[in-house]
Amino acid sequence: DYERGLELAMGLSENYHTSVYIQFTIALCLVQLGRADGAKVHLEMAAFLFSSCQDSASIEIDTWLAILRLLARTGLTSTASKLITDHYQKAKWDPESLGEIKEVNKICLVIEEPALGLQVLDHAFKLYNETALTSEYLILVATTAHAADETDLEIQSYIKALEIDPLNTEVHSKLSRFLGRSKNWDMASEHI
């Protein structure tokens, strides 16, 4: 019931207008009710408040991701880009999963900032290097490099992933597509 949620959040905002969560809730309810234009001011306020209340060592990654998702959805790309740039170095990524970093990377692609996605991935390299997730991480780097027109990084990432896991079918499939785009049909067919 987004109408009721909006009503309650607006009531709370009278006393708690500097709450990230209240501003975000108002924005979310407005978006869900088809009033995205009205949501933007509350969403930008939520992003500002989020940035001002985070400590220098870490961030609340779930709140950060929720705000980023809604910023991308409402077309507030410059605010999303700034929020990523300001906080990705403080994110405590889950070493057992690429889910959070994939989500930030996806948002970077949606807001047409693949170079920023590569910066985020580069920052997280040490966490995923030489782990069970290294091949999957390298595939993510390669696909982001493709979006950023970084052909050398794309091919290097696929090659490293194959060195680590020579039987990984996903790497072979993506590498064959890369080679096909390069019109290197013989090598592409070998990977197929």
Buried (B, 14 or more C-beta within 10 A) or exposed (E): EBEEBBEBBBEBBEEEEEBBBBBBBBBBBBBBBEBBEBBBEBBBBBBBBBBEEBEEEEBBBEBBBBBBBBBBBBEBBEBBBBBBEBBBEBBEBEEEEBEBBBBBBBBBBBBEBBBBBBBBBEBBEEBBEEEEBBBBBBBBBBBBBBBBEBEEBBBBBBBBBBEBBEEBEEBBEBBBBBBBEEEEEEBBEEBE
